[in-house]
């Protein structure tokens, strides 16, 4: 099976009409998915695969919002140049992307490394963000366990189905909750031209700890969501951050790991909608 096959299989699982598009975000050709209408809601995936990571959520969220899920630079079907892949680089790309799709302001939801990118973006461009949602986010000081770090290293250096199955045990409460096509797609993206650049050149810079003084500057209404059984980034870091950010609230999801949107999709989607639709 091809990378395109696995990607399309995940898009087909989304229970609504999804548009697949490309746009130039500065010099980066960026692929993205969009669905629904209304207030813009931007979904930022983690350090792997691409926008299709959001297959369990796009349908539910697009009933109320105009959902835009880009393949972040270095991932999915977007360009994968040799670059720094630190938070500043990702933040500039995101601003270029939003300007390219004519979105001056949006709710931003960031998962894992996508959460770290969202944090940097709101620090750089606070007026372009309405509500902020951080899902098991990086850059909050969490250190992965040795086993989960080994799995990440194995998958990104020698991508294979075996490495992905090993790593899945540390990012999901139950690996069966993840559609197999997502695992296959993740591997194929890493095998594609430039697919390892974000990992090789970024060297974890995007998820390096953001100082508490910077977090205190974020005045946007925020929700921090965490899978209670996350073995990659400890829930304690999310709880601590919610006490530091002035307008943040915290929500834990039981029987969920690093990817609560896959482990507990209904609970996860309802948690986001309740927060985002609150006036």
C-alpha positions as CSV (number, residue, x, y, z in Angstrom):
1,X,0.0,0.0,0.0
2,X,1.1,3.6,-0.7
3,X,1.4,6.6,1.6
4,X,-1.5,8.1,-0.3
5,X,-3.7,5.0,0.2
6,X,-3.2,5.2,4.0
7,X,-3.9,8.9,4.1
8,X,-7.1,8.5,2.1
9,X,-8.3,5.7,4.2
10,X,-8.1,7.9,7.3
11,X,-9.9,10.8,5.5
12,X,-12.6,8.3,4.6
13,X,-13.1,7.6,8.3
14,X,-14.0,11.2,8.9
15,X,-17.8,11.3,9.0
16,X,-18.2,14.5,7.0
17,X,-17.1,16.1,3.7
18,X,-13.4,17.0,3.8
19,X,-11.6,19.2,1.3
20,X,-8.0,18.5,0.5
21,X,-5.9,21.6,-0.5
22,X,-2.4,23.0,-0.9
23,X,-1.2,26.5,-0.4
24,X,2.1,28.3,-0.3
25,X,2.9,29.4,3.3
26,X,5.8,31.7,2.6
27,X,8.2,29.4,0.7
28,X,6.6,26.2,2.1
29,X,4.1,24.3,0.1
30,X,1.6,23.2,2.7
31,X,-1.1,20.6,2.5
32,X,-4.2,20.9,4.6
33,X,-7.6,19.5,5.3
34,X,-10.7,21.7,5.8
35,X,-14.3,21.0,6.8
36,X,-17.3,22.8,8.1
37,X,-18.1,26.5,8.3
38,X,-18.2,29.3,10.9
39,X,-15.4,30.5,13.2
40,X,-12.0,29.1,12.2
41,X,-10.6,26.3,14.3
42,X,-7.0,25.3,13.6
43,X,-5.8,21.8,14.6
44,X,-2.0,21.2,14.9
45,X,-0.9,17.6,15.0
46,X,2.1,16.2,16.9
47,X,5.6,15.2,15.7
48,X,4.6,12.6,13.2
49,X,2.2,11.6,10.4
50,X,0.2,14.8,9.5
51,X,-3.2,16.4,9.6
52,X,-4.9,13.0,9.3
53,X,-3.9,12.4,13.0
54,X,-7.1,14.4,13.7
55,X,-9.4,11.8,11.9
56,X,-11.3,11.1,15.2
57,X,-12.1,14.8,15.8
58,X,-12.6,16.6,12.5
59,X,-16.2,15.4,11.9
60,X,-17.4,16.3,15.4
61,X,-15.7,19.7,15.5
62,X,-16.7,20.7,12.0
63,X,-20.4,20.6,12.9
64,X,-19.8,23.8,14.8
65,X,-16.6,25.3,13.3
66,X,-14.6,25.8,10.1
67,X,-11.9,23.3,10.9
68,X,-8.5,23.7,9.2
69,X,-5.9,21.0,9.8
70,X,-2.6,21.6,8.1
71,X,0.3,19.1,7.5
72,X,2.8,21.0,9.6
73,X,6.0,21.8,7.7
74,X,8.3,18.7,7.8
75,X,5.3,16.3,8.0
76,X,2.5,14.7,6.0
77,X,2.3,16.0,2.4
78,X,3.9,19.4,3.1
79,X,7.4,20.4,2.2
80,X,10.2,19.0,4.3
81,X,13.2,21.3,3.9
82,X,16.4,21.2,5.8
83,X,15.7,23.8,8.5
84,X,16.1,24.5,12.2
85,X,12.6,23.1,13.2
86,X,12.6,25.0,16.4
87,X,9.6,26.8,17.8
88,X,10.4,30.1,16.2
89,X,10.6,28.4,12.8
90,X,7.3,26.6,13.3
91,X,5.6,29.7,14.5
92,X,6.7,31.7,11.5
93,X,5.4,28.9,9.2
94,X,2.1,28.9,11.0
95,X,1.6,32.7,10.6
96,X,2.5,32.4,6.9
97,X,0.0,29.6,6.6
98,X,-2.9,31.5,8.3
99,X,-2.2,34.6,6.2
100,X,-2.2,32.4,3.0
101,X,-5.6,30.9,3.8
102,X,-6.9,34.4,4.9
103,X,-7.5,33.6,8.5
104,X,-6.7,36.6,10.7
105,X,-7.8,35.0,13.9
106,X,-8.7,31.5,15.0
107,X,-9.1,29.1,17.9
108,X,-5.9,27.0,18.0
109,X,-5.7,23.4,19.2
110,X,-2.2,21.9,19.5
111,X,-1.4,18.2,20.2
112,X,2.0,17.2,21.7
113,X,4.6,19.1,19.6
114,X,1.7,20.9,18.0
115,X,0.9,22.2,21.5
116,X,4.5,23.6,21.8
117,X,4.0,25.3,18.4
118,X,0.7,26.7,19.5
119,X,2.3,28.2,22.7
120,X,5.1,29.9,20.7
121,X,2.6,31.2,18.2
122,X,0.3,32.7,20.8
123,X,3.4,34.3,22.4
124,X,4.4,35.8,19.1
125,X,1.0,36.6,17.8
126,X,-1.5,36.9,20.7
127,X,-4.1,38.8,18.6
128,X,-4.3,36.1,16.0
129,X,-5.5,33.5,18.6
130,X,-8.9,33.4,20.2
131,X,-9.1,30.4,22.5
132,X,-6.1,28.1,23.0
133,X,-6.3,24.4,23.6
134,X,-3.2,22.4,24.6
135,X,-3.4,18.6,24.4
136,X,-0.7,16.6,26.1
137,X,1.5,19.5,25.0
138,X,5.3,19.6,24.7
139,X,7.5,22.4,26.0
140,X,6.0,22.3,29.5
141,X,9.0,20.5,31.1
142,X,7.9,16.9,30.7
143,X,10.6,14.3,30.2
144,X,9.7,11.0,28.5
145,X,10.4,7.7,30.1
146,X,13.4,5.8,28.8
147,X,11.2,3.2,27.1
148,X,9.1,5.8,25.3
149,X,12.2,7.8,24.3
150,X,13.8,4.7,23.0
151,X,10.6,4.0,21.0
152,X,10.6,7.5,19.5
153,X,14.3,7.2,18.6
154,X,13.8,3.8,17.0
155,X,10.8,4.9,14.9
156,X,12.4,8.1,13.7
157,X,15.8,6.6,12.9
158,X,14.7,3.2,11.4
159,X,11.0,3.5,10.6
160,X,9.2,0.2,10.4
161,X,5.9,-1.4,11.4
162,X,7.7,-3.1,14.3
163,X,9.1,0.1,15.7
164,X,5.7,1.7,15.4
165,X,4.0,-1.1,17.3
166,X,6.6,-0.8,20.0
167,X,6.1,3.0,20.3
168,X,2.3,2.7,20.2
169,X,2.4,1.0,23.6
170,X,3.8,4.3,25.1
171,X,1.6,6.8,23.3
172,X,-1.8,5.1,23.7
173,X,-3.7,3.7,26.7
174,X,-4.6,0.8,24.4
175,X,-2.9,0.6,20.9
176,X,-6.0,-1.1,19.5
177,X,-7.7,2.4,19.7
178,X,-5.5,3.7,16.9
179,X,-6.6,3.0,13.3
180,X,-3.8,0.8,11.7
181,X,-3.8,3.2,8.7
182,X,-2.5,6.0,10.9
183,X,0.4,3.8,12.1
184,X,1.2,2.8,8.5
185,X,1.0,6.4,7.3
186,X,3.4,7.6,10.0
187,X,6.0,5.1,8.9
188,X,5.6,6.0,5.2
189,X,5.9,9.7,5.9
190,X,9.2,9.1,7.7
191,X,10.4,7.0,4.7
192,X,9.5,9.7,2.2
193,X,12.0,12.3,0.9
194,X,12.9,14.6,3.7
195,X,10.7,12.7,6.1
196,X,13.3,12.5,8.8
197,X,14.4,16.2,8.5
198,X,12.2,17.5,11.3
199,X,13.6,14.9,13.8
200,X,17.2,15.1,12.6
201,X,17.5,18.9,12.4
202,X,15.1,19.9,15.1
203,X,16.8,17.6,17.7
204,X,13.9,18.2,20.2
205,X,14.2,22.0,20.1
206,X,10.5,22.5,19.5
207,X,9.6,20.9,22.8
208,X,12.3,22.4,25.0
209,X,10.9,23.9,28.1
210,X,9.2,27.3,27.9
211,X,10.0,29.5,31.0
212,X,7.2,30.1,33.4
213,X,7.6,33.9,32.9
214,X,6.7,33.4,29.3
215,X,3.7,31.2,30.1
216,X,2.4,33.9,32.5
217,X,2.2,36.3,29.5
218,X,-0.4,34.2,27.8
219,X,-3.7,35.9,28.6
220,X,-5.9,34.0,26.1
221,X,-8.6,31.8,27.5
222,X,-7.0,28.4,27.5
223,X,-7.8,24.7,28.1
224,X,-5.1,22.2,29.0
225,X,-6.3,18.6,28.2
226,X,-4.3,15.5,29.3
227,X,-4.6,11.8,29.0
228,X,-4.4,10.5,32.6
229,X,-2.1,7.7,31.6
230,X,0.3,9.6,29.3
231,X,3.7,7.8,29.4
232,X,5.4,10.3,27.1
233,X,4.6,13.6,28.8
234,X,3.5,13.4,32.5
235,X,0.1,14.8,33.4
236,X,1.8,16.6,36.4
237,X,3.3,19.1,33.9
238,X,-0.1,19.9,32.5
239,X,-1.6,20.5,35.9
240,X,1.3,22.7,36.9
241,X,1.0,24.8,33.8
242,X,-2.7,25.4,34.3
243,X,-1.7,27.0,37.6
244,X,0.8,29.3,35.9
245,X,-1.2,30.5,32.9
246,X,-3.6,33.3,34.0
247,X,-6.7,32.2,32.2
248,X,-6.2,28.4,31.9
249,X,-8.3,25.5,33.1
250,X,-7.3,21.9,33.2
251,X,-9.2,18.7,32.2
252,X,-7.9,15.1,32.6
253,X,-9.3,12.2,30.5
254,X,-9.3,8.8,32.1
255,X,-8.2,5.6,30.3
256,X,-6.3,7.7,27.8
257,X,-2.6,8.1,27.0
258,X,-0.7,10.7,24.9
259,X,-3.3,10.6,22.2
260,X,-6.6,11.0,24.1
261,X,-8.4,11.9,20.8
262,X,-7.8,8.2,19.8
263,X,-8.2,6.5,23.2
264,X,-11.4,8.4,24.2
265,X,-12.6,10.3,21.1
266,X,-16.2,11.0,22.3
267,X,-15.0,12.3,25.7
268,X,-12.2,14.3,24.0
269,X,-14.4,15.9,21.4
270,X,-17.1,16.8,23.9
271,X,-14.5,18.3,26.2
272,X,-13.2,20.6,23.4
273,X,-16.6,21.6,22.2
274,X,-17.8,22.5,25.7
275,X,-14.8,24.8,26.1
276,X,-14.8,26.3,22.6
277,X,-18.5,27.0,22.5
278,X,-18.6,28.5,26.0
279,X,-19.4,32.2,25.7
